Amino acid sequence: MEGHPTMRGLLGFLPWIVYAVIATGDEWRWGAITGLVIALGLVVIDRRAGKAWDEMVIESSAALFFACLTALSLVAPHSPLTPYGPALVNVWLAGTAWGSLAIRRPFTLGIARTMAPKEVWETPRFYRVNAVITTIWAAAFTVAAASLTLVLSVSPHATTLVIAIKVLTFVLPAVFTAWYPKRVRQAPAK
């Protein structure tokens, strides 16, 4: 699992992406099970590679979410929550991101430490950059959760719109995540 740290950080979203692809209609059980297997695999691989837990917030969160969703999908396969799977994913991710901010441990900190020199890890600027990036992700997840809930309740078969929301609310914060630290490095320190 070596490679560019940014790409490796995005790999943590793989269980969520695979779930989004597989979990259509009544295939949510298979999406949940597949997401769980991938998330647990990433956690095991990362821990064996010596990664700290704070570098694996999204992967750990995915393992917990997909364990719960797998249990729900097996116990109540026709749950009224079934059509809202894409929204539930974003509710959980928003909770993970906002929760990490609430405890002053933005989920991006651990990932950012793999890309930044150790001497900047404890600086206010490093923390602030990661708080801003995590806030952008949290806001994107929140917008996605609300938008998807609305679309899925009003027009559950609007697949193109659902896909557009999923893509935009993932790509835009990913682009911001790549751009913002470079912008901050170019600005004079305050």
N, C-alpha and C positions, 0 to 999 in steps of 0.2 A: 504494500500500500504506500510505497514511497512515491514521490512526485512533487510537483509544485504545491506549496502549502495552501494557496488559495483554492486550487482544484481539489485538494484533499479535504479542505473545509467544506466545500460544496458537496463532496461525496457523502457527507453526513446527512444530506437531504435525500439520498437515494431511496431509503425505505418509503419516504413520503411520496416521491415521484412514482415509484413502482406501484404503490397503492393507488395513486390517482389514475394510472393507466389501466390497472386490472379491475379495480372496484367499480364496475359499471352495473347498474341494476342489481340483480340478485347475485352478482359475483363478489359482493363485498366481503364474504367470508374468505374467499381465496386471496383477495387483496390484503385483508388483515393478517392472514397467516403468512403470506409472502413478505409483507412489511415487517412482521415480527422476526421471521427467520433472518432477513437481511440486517435488521437493526441489531439483533443479538450477535450476528456474525461480525458486524463492524465493531461492536463493543469488545468482543473477545480478541479480535485481531489487534485493535488499538491498545488494549491493556497488555497483551503479550509484547507489543512493540514498545512498551514503556510509557505510553501516553498517560498524562494525569487526567483525573476525572473532569477538571475544568476545561480540558480540551475537547471533551466529548459530551457536552451538554445536550446538543441536538440528538446525537445518537442514543444517549441514555433516555432522553425524553421520548424518543421514538420507540424504544424497547418497552417502556412503561405504557405508552399509549396503545401500541399494537397488542400488547398482552391483554389490556382491558377490552379493546375492540374485538379481539379474537374470541375472548370469553363471551362477550355480549352477542357476537354474531353466531356463536354455536348454541348458546342458551336460548336466545330469542331471534332466530333467523329472519322473522318477519316483523321485527321491531319497527315502530313508526319512525325511528331515527335513520333507517336504512337509506332513504333518498337523500339524507342530509350529510352523508359521509364526507364529501368535500368540504362542507362548512365546518364539520366537527374537527377535521384535521387542522383547519386554520384557527378555530377556537382554542385548541390545545396548544398550537404553536404560539399564538398570541399570549396565552397564559404563561407559557415557558419564558418567552421574551420579556413580558412585563414583570413577571415574577423575579427574573434575574436582575432586572433594573431595581425592583423594590428592595432586594437584599444587597444592592450595590455591588453585584457581581455580574455585569453584563455578559451574556453568553458568548460574545465575540472575544472576550479578553483572552481566554485560553488559546483560541485559534491564533489570535494576533501575536501572542508571545512566541509562537513558532516561526514568525516572520520578522520579528523585531529584535534588535540587540538588547541583551539583558539589562543594560544600563538605563533604558527608557521605561522598563516595565512598571516601575513604581512612581513615575512622574504623573502629575495632574493632567498634563496634556495627553498622555497615552490613555489614561482612564477616560478623559473627556471624549476623545475620538471614538473609543469603543462604546461609550454611553450613547453617543449620537448615532452610530451605526446600528446598535441594538434597538434604539428607539425607532429608527426607520424601518427595520425588520418588523418590530412589534406593531407599528402603525399599518404596515402592508398586510400583515396577518389579520389584523382587526378589520381592515377594509375588506379583505377577501372573505372573512367569515360573515360579515354583515351582507355583503353583496351576494355571496353564494346562497345564503339563507333566503334572501329575498327572491332571487332568480329561481331557486329550486322550489320555493313555495308557490310562486306565481306561474312559472312556466318550466316545469321539471324536465321537459324535453328540449330545452334551448341549449343543446350541446355546444354549439359554436360559441355562445356567450359564456358558458361555464368554462370552457377551455381558455378563452381570451382572458377571463378574470384570473384564472390560475396562472397563466403564463405571465401576464403583466405584473401581478403581485409577487412573482418570484424574480423575474428578470430585472425589473426596475430597482429593487433593493440590492440585487447582486451587482448591478452596474454601479450603483452608488457606493457599495462596499469597496469596489475596486478603485473608484475615482477619489473618494473623499480623503483617504490617508495621504495620497499624493498631493492633493490640494493643500492639506494642512502642512505637509513638509515644505511646500514652496512658500507658505506664508511666514512672515517673521514671528519668532516666538514672543509671547507676551508675558 
